[in-house]
Amino acid sequence: MNKPLTMAQTKRSGVIAAHSIDEYVISVPDLDVAQEFYTLFGLRVERVGNTLELYTFETEHRYARILKGERKRLQWLTFGMYADDEEAFKAHLKKENVALIDSPDPQAQGGIWFKSPDGFPIQVRVCAKTSPSMPPKRVFAPESNGSGRSPNKAKVKKVLPSYLSHVLIFTKSVTQSADFYMRVLGLRLSDSAGEDLIAFVHSPHGSDHHLLAFLKSEDYGFHHSSWAVESIDQVGLGSMQMSAGGYSEGWGVGRHVLGSNYFRYIQDPWGGFCEYSFDIDFVPHDLDWPAANYPPDDSLYAWGPDVKHDFGTNYEVSGRDFVSPKAPKAA
């Protein structure tokens, strides 16, 4: 039985802003393949009709839905707000001349819907804060006391991520998207790199270094979801876990400059990625993060293998197909 959601509900006084990415929704052409992939990754996957629901084993919160569609495509993003900010949020959106739209979600109850600068729907709804309100858990082996500190391979358990750290989306304009999400949703710039190349934003109510990031492309799309694990060992073990299941393509293990986290990206069957992430920078609700623009080299990694040739390729661009190179499962 999953635990109830127990994230601390930190809030910066006097600030109207989204506190979390409550859920992301994408479509894929084959739900059976998606169920295999996300289950192997270590998420709890529930099938409800023609929809997959993604959870971790830490809480009962639904972090994502995967819909049946003709191709992989970002459908919408849902952000969370505090109940006592709802009326102020509505007034703020009106002041910003944000046009409201009808809900595309047959399950939606309430919430405010409008379009992103790229044209896909965004929802803001009242819900509990699911972004972290304190630094993520970090596990390090104790100093040697007469025995080795490495995990015993025969006793390794399946890697199960604890929460959704962030998502990165493709956008036609990084500058315009970052401005929109900061101006309309109250998010704040963490860091950026290059000229209109990539940008990272966080919640002023407390979150990881970024709960949302933007990467330049010809069209919008869903690049990756990032899931927190509690040790660098789990990053490596997660990589082996996926390789044993036939998903060996990806990037890492390495360490980012912006966000500081250790990473391993696993390429999904549609060309996007799922990331195992450990030790990302945390921005508390009472800290003003010193945002800066960095050289393009810092947008990727401090160390690690060469970046995968198609890491920045948006396979949701019309006419661009991805052929999955899934290998046979290990015996």
Backbone hydrogen bonds, N-H to C=O, Kabsch-Sander energy under -0.5 kcal/mol:
donor,donor_aa,acceptor,acceptor_aa,energy
3,K,58,E,-0.5
10,T,8,A,-1.2
13,S,11,K,-0.6
15,V,12,R,-1.5
17,A,15,V,-0.7
18,A,185,L,-2.6
19,H,80,G,-2.8
20,S,80,G,-0.8
22,D,20,S,-0.9
22,D,78,T,-1.5
23,E,78,T,-1.8
24,Y,63,Y,-1.5
25,V,76,W,-2.2
26,I,65,R,-1.9
27,S,73,R,-2.3
28,V,67,L,-2.4
34,A,30,D,-1.8
35,Q,31,L,-2.7
36,E,32,D,-2.0
37,F,33,V,-2.5
38,Y,34,A,-2.7
39,T,35,Q,-1.9
40,L,36,E,-2.4
41,F,37,F,-2.0
42,G,38,Y,-0.8
42,G,39,T,-0.8
43,L,38,Y,-2.2
44,R,55,Y,-2.8
45,V,43,L,-0.7
46,E,44,R,-0.5
46,E,53,E,-2.5
48,V,46,E,-0.6
48,V,51,T,-3.0
51,T,48,V,-0.8
52,L,66,I,-2.6
53,E,46,E,-3.1
54,L,64,A,-2.7
55,Y,44,R,-2.4
57,F,161,P,-0.7
60,E,3,K,-0.8
63,Y,54,L,-2.4
63,Y,61,H,-0.7
64,A,54,L,-1.1
65,R,24,Y,-2.0
66,I,52,L,-2.8
67,L,26,I,-2.9
67,L,65,R,-0.5
68,K,50,N,-1.2
69,G,28,V,-2.4
73,R,27,S,-1.7
75,Q,25,V,-2.7
76,W,25,V,-1.5
77,L,121,P,-1.3
78,T,23,E,-2.8
79,F,123,Q,-3.2
80,G,20,S,-2.1
81,M,125,R,-2.2
85,D,82,Y,-1.8
86,E,83,A,-1.3
89,F,85,D,-2.8
90,K,86,E,-2.2
91,A,87,E,-2.1
92,H,88,A,-2.4
93,L,89,F,-2.6
94,K,90,K,-1.9
95,K,91,A,-2.4
96,E,92,H,-1.9
97,N,94,K,-1.4
98,V,93,L,-2.6
99,A,97,N,-0.6
101,I,113,W,-2.1
108,A,105,D,-1.3
112,I,124,V,-2.6
114,F,122,I,-2.2
115,K,99,A,-0.6
116,S,120,F,-2.8
119,G,116,S,-1.4
122,I,114,F,-3.0
123,Q,77,L,-2.5
124,V,112,I,-2.3
125,R,79,F,-2.4
127,C,81,M,-1.7
139,V,230,E,-3.2
140,F,138,R,-0.5
145,N,147,S,-0.5
153,K,151,P,-0.6
155,K,152,N,-2.0
156,V,153,K,-1.1
162,S,228,A,-3.0
163,Y,228,A,-0.6
165,S,163,Y,-0.6
165,S,226,S,-2.7
166,H,226,S,-1.1
167,V,211,L,-1.2
168,L,224,H,-2.4
169,I,213,A,-2.6
170,F,221,G,-2.4
171,T,215,L,-2.3
177,S,173,S,-2.4
178,A,174,V,-2.8
179,D,175,T,-2.1
180,F,176,Q,-2.3
181,Y,177,S,-2.7
182,M,178,A,-1.8
183,R,179,D,-2.9
184,V,180,F,-3.3
185,L,180,F,-0.6
185,L,181,Y,-0.7
186,G,182,M,-0.8
187,L,181,Y,-1.7
188,R,202,H,-2.9
190,S,200,F,-3.3
191,D,200,F,-0.9
192,S,292,A,-2.0
193,A,198,I,-2.1
194,G,294,Y,-2.2
196,D,194,G,-0.8
197,L,193,A,-0.8
198,I,193,A,-1.4
199,A,214,F,-1.6
200,F,191,D,-2.7
201,V,212,L,-2.6
202,H,188,R,-2.7
206,G,203,S,-1.6
207,S,283,V,-1.9
209,H,281,D,-2.7
211,L,201,V,-2.1
212,L,201,V,-1.5
213,A,167,V,-1.5
214,F,199,A,-2.5
215,L,169,I,-2.1
216,K,197,L,-2.1
217,S,171,T,-2.1
221,G,170,F,-1.1
223,H,168,L,-1.8
223,H,221,G,-0.7
224,H,168,L,-1.6
225,S,273,F,-1.3
226,S,166,H,-2.9
227,W,275,E,-3.1
228,A,163,Y,-2.5
229,V,277,S,-2.8
235,V,231,S,-1.1
236,G,232,I,-1.9
237,L,233,D,-3.2
238,G,234,Q,-2.3
239,S,235,V,-1.6
240,M,236,G,-1.9
241,Q,237,L,-2.5
242,M,238,G,-2.2
243,S,239,S,-2.2
244,A,240,M,-2.6
245,G,241,Q,-0.8
246,G,243,S,-1.8
247,Y,242,M,-2.9
248,S,246,G,-0.8
251,W,265,Y,-1.7
253,V,263,F,-0.6
254,G,263,F,-1.8
255,R,303,W,-2.3
256,H,261,N,-3.0
258,L,298,D,-0.8
259,G,257,V,-0.8
262,Y,278,F,-2.6
263,F,254,G,-2.6
264,R,276,Y,-1.3
265,Y,251,W,-3.4
266,I,274,C,-3.1
267,Q,249,E,-2.7
267,Q,265,Y,-0.5
268,D,272,G,-2.4
271,G,268,D,-1.7
273,F,223,H,-1.9
274,C,266,I,-2.1
275,E,225,S,-2.6
276,Y,264,R,-2.6
277,S,227,W,-2.5
277,S,275,E,-0.6
278,F,262,Y,-2.0
281,D,259,G,-3.1
283,V,207,S,-2.9
287,L,284,P,-1.6
289,W,287,L,-0.8
291,A,289,W,-1.9
292,A,190,S,-0.5
294,Y,192,S,-2.8
294,Y,292,A,-0.5
298,D,295,P,-1.7
299,S,296,P,-1.8
300,L,297,D,-0.9
301,Y,297,D,-0.9
302,A,255,R,-3.7
303,W,255,R,-1.1
311,F,308,K,-2.1
313,T,310,D,-1.7
315,Y,313,T,-0.9
317,V,314,N,-1.3
320,R,317,V,-2.2
321,D,319,G,-0.7
324,S,322,F,-0.7
327,A,246,G,-2.1
330,A,244,A,-2.4
